[in-house]
Amino acid sequence: MAEVRKLAELRARYSNDAPHQTFDPVFRKAASLGFRSNETRRLPYAEFTSLLGAALRPDGALHDLDVALIGVPMDLGVTNRSGARFGPRAIRAVERIGPYNHALRVTPMAELRVADVGDVPFRSRFSLERSHVDIERFFSAVRAAGVRTLAAGGDHSISYPILQALGAGRPLGMVHVDAHCDTSGIYEGSKFHHGGPFRQAVLDGVLDPERVIQIGIRGPAEYLWEFSYESGMTVIHAEEVDAMGVDAVVARARAVIGDEPFYLSLDVDGIDPAFTPGTGTPEVGGLTPREAQRILRGLAGLPIAGGDVVEVAPQYDSTTVTAQVAAQMMFEMLSLMALSPKVVS
């Protein structure tokens, strides 16, 4: 009899309903973003592409936004394979990201006012230094408007001018997922490159090294990362993630960050090249996408000032898997922003 009653209840509730009808209020938020009032839905392969499928504001208008999604198509700081300038375009082309994050039980586009405001405008395609100035100015304007930022790179040198903008006045902490610490010094006459943004950010006083944790580090360039250890950063190598377990890594990250604002930076080479081949400096032995997701999701509730996903080079990404992973990691970051306390500038 119980089975008969349950079937009758299910029929009464779910027979002949609208295709997107849901009763759970959290599910309803997600459904409302996927379906329009006339029962049509946005096709993943139609219309204009944007970062995470967000509304487009190509004029860069920031009014009434909580989070601005920003492309930074610049790769003048690479030391190996170039091509990350095409990363934002590749990430925008990824379909079917969101709207619902089942692990965090949040629909970030329903909780936050989000738009893709286009790409940083650059005055020069030849000068790395001038490009960094342009990035810092753009992100400073977004911060001044009271809007948080989530960026798609571009090479990892873009994080330096972003931190200059977001960390001005109060140095930020950082959770950094990468194969490389990116704290080296002058490289062939230049201190501005994708292998040293976080050394420069610390020396500029916009990044607090005692509140930085770097996860997934590996490869033959360990001798370049002395600054990370000397400055007080916490470094967790890829093999240590296996030994510790992801839960312990998350606990360490939360302890390092504390309850003050922090930045979140993910280089796709932090993930094993089996999953992210489309990048400039791949290193075998990295995290799996699921481990990276678990690490990010473990930061829920902490105050995020901004974030970036960098180093997608689509010409080495024949199956588009790297762009797919990068877009998903951006979505995880946006989900965290929906659960984050408001960060006061």
N, C-alpha and C positions, 0 to 999 in steps of 0.2 A: 504493500500500500504506500509506503514511503516513496518508493521509486515512481509510482503512478502520480502521486501528488507533486513530486519534484518536476516530472516531465510536464504536468499541466501548468505549473508555475513558470517554467521556462518558455513554454509556448505562449502563455499570456503576455510575458514580458518581451519576448524577442521575435515573435512571428510578425511578419509584415511591417517591420520597422524601417525607418530610414537607414540607408547604408552606413551612415556614420554615427548612429544613435548609440550612446554609451551612458551609463548611469554613475560610474565612478567619477567623482569630480576631477580627479587628476587626469584620468583618461580623456575626459570631456574637453579639457584644455587642449590636449594634443590633437584631438579630432577636429576641433574648431579651426585649427590652423591648416589642416589638410583639405577640408571641404569648404566650398563656397555655399552661399545661401540658395543658389539654384541647383544644388546637388551635383555640380561639377567639381572636380578637384584639379589642383595644379599638377600637371604632368611633369615627371622628373626630367624628361628629355625635351621639354618645350619651353618657350619664352626665353627671356634673357637670363644669363647665368650670373650668379653673385656668390660671395663668400657665405657658405652655409645656407644658401637660399634666402638670405635676408633681403629686406626691401633695399632697393638701390637709391642712393642719393649721390649721383655722380658730380653734383655741384659742391659736394663736401659740406652741406648744411648740417649743423650739429644741434639745432634747437630741439628740445624735448627728448633727446637721446639719453639712454643710460650707458650704452656700449657702442663704440664705433669700431667696425671691422675695417681694417686698412691694409691695402696691398703696398709692399715696399719692394718694387722690382729692380733691385740693384745687387750686382755681384762683383763689384770691382775689388773686393777684399779677398777673393779666393786664392788659395795657394796650390790647388791641384786642378780638378776639372771644373771649368766654368759652366754656366747655364742656369744658376739659381735665379737669375733675373726673370725667368719665365715661370718661376714657382707660383706666384699669385694667380696667374692665368690658368695654370694647371689645376690648382686647388678650386678655383671658381667653376671649373668644368665638371667637378665631381657632383654626381647626383645622389639623391636618397641619403642625405645626412640629416638625422633628426626626423621629426621635431621632438621625439620623446626619448629621454635617457632613462632606460628601465632600471639601471643599477642605482641611480641617485633619485629615481622617482620624481623627475622634474622635467618640465617643458620650458626651456629657457626663453624661447621667443615669446611665450605667453606671460612670463614673469618680468621680462625686461623689454625696454624699448631699444631695439637693435636695428642698425642699418649698415650696409656696405657703403662707405663714403668714398670709395674709389682708391686710387693710388696716390702716394706722395708725389707731387710734381718736382721734377729735378731740373736744375739749371744747366747741368753738364752731364753728359754720358761718359766723360773721360776722367773726371777728378773725383777720387774717393773722398778727399777732405771736404770738398764743396758739397758732395752728396750727403755726408754726415751732418753738415750744417743744415741742409734742407730738411732732413729727417727730424733733427732736434726742434727746428722751428715749427714744423707741422704738428708734432706730438705735443709741444708746449701749448699750442693754440687749442688743441683738443682738451688737454688737462685744464687749461684756464676756463674752458666752457663747462667744467664739472663732469666731463664724460670720460669713462674708462675706455681703454684701448685694447684691442686684440689684433695682432698683426700677422700677416702672412709674408714671409721673406721669399726671396732675398737671401744673401749670405749672412752668416752670424755676426758680421761686423755691425749690422743694423741695430743690434741690441744695445750697443754703446750709446749712440745718440738718443735712443728711446729712453734709456736709463738716465741720461743727462736731463731729459725733459721731465720724467716722472719722479725722479729722485731728488730734484732740486729742492733744497730747504729741509729735507729730512731723508737720510739715506734709507734705501729699501733693503729688505732681505731678499733672498731668491732661492727658489727650487729650480735646479738646472739639470735636465736630462740630456745626456750627450755622450759620445765616445771620447771626447776631448775636453779638458778643463778650460781651454781657451783663455789662459792667463799668461801666455808667453809674452816676451818683450819685443824689441825691434826685430823685424824680419826683413832682411835685404833692404835696409834703409828706411823702412816704414814701421811705425808703431800702430798704425791704423790698418788692421787686417782681421780676417775672421778667426784667427788663432789667438787674439789678445784682447777682446772687448772688455772682459771682466777685470783684467788688471787695470786698464785705463779707468773703468768706472769706479773701482776702489780708490785709486789715486786721486780721482776728481772729487771724492767724498759723496758720491751719489749711491754707492752700494756698500753695505755693511758686511765685511767678510765674515764676521763672527755669526752672522745670520744667513750664511750661504751654505747650501748643501748641493753637491754635484754627484749625480747618480748615473751609473752605467759606464764609467770611465775605463778605457782599455787602449790597447794598441802600442806601437813602438815609440811614441813621443812623450812618454812619462817624464823624461828628463827635462822637458820644457815647462813642466807645471809646478816647479818649486814655489812659485809665488802663492799658489793655492794653499800649500801647507804652511808657509811662513806667515801668511796674513791671517790664518785662523779659519780658513774654510774647511768644511767637512767634506771629505771625498770618499765616495763609496764606489769601488770598482765593480765591474760587471760580475765577476766571479764571486764577489762578496754578497751580491744580491742573492745568488743561489745559496750561499752558506747561511746567510741571515734569515732569508725568507722575506717576502714582500711586506708582510705585516710589520716586521721589525724595522724595515726600511722606512715605512710610513711613520711609525712611531718616532724614529730618529728625526725624520724630516719635520714633524710637528714640534718636536722639542727644540730643534735648531731655530725654526721660524718664530716660535712663540705666538703671541697674539697681536703683533704689530704688522703693518702692511708689507707685502712682499710681491715680488715679480716672479712670473713663471715663464721659463724659456725651454723649449724643446727643439733640439736639433734632430732631424730624422735619422742622422747617422748614429744616434744613441740606440736606435732599434737595429736589430741584426739585418744585414743586407739581403738575407733571404726574403725579408718582408719589405725593405726599403732600398732597392738597388739604385734608384734614381737620385743619387746624391754625389757630391763632389769628392768626399773623402771617406768611402765606406770602410768599416772595420768589422771583421768577422768576430763573432762571439758576443753579440749584443743582446739587448732585451727583446722579448717578444712584444707584439702590440698589446696583448692581454696584460702582461706585466706592467707596461707603461700606463695602460688604462687604470689598473688597480692602484698604482702609485698616485696618479692624478686624483682619482676618486677619493683616495684616503685623505685628501686635503680639504674635504668639504667642511664649510663653516669658517675657514680662515679668511682674513681680509686680503683679497687680491687687488693690487693696484693696476695690474695690466699683465699682458702675456704676449708671447709670440711663438710661432712654429716656423722654422727656417730650414734652408738648404735643400729644398726640393728642386732637382734639376731634371725636368721631364724628358729631355732627349736621351737619358739613360734609363728610362722608365717605360719599357715597351708595352707592358700590360696595364699601366696606370696605377699599379698597386701602391706605389710610394705616395702619389697624390691622394689616393683613397685613405691611406693611413694618416697622412697629414691633416686632411679635412676632418677625420674622426677625432684626432687629438685636439684640433681647434674646437670642435663641438664639446668635448669633455671640459675644456677650459671655460667655454661659455656657460656650461652647466654649473661649474663651480662658482662663476660670477653671480649666477642666479641665487646661489645659496650663501654668498659671501656678505658679511656686513658691509655697509656703505663705507668706502674709503674716503676720508676727508682730505682734500688737497692742502 
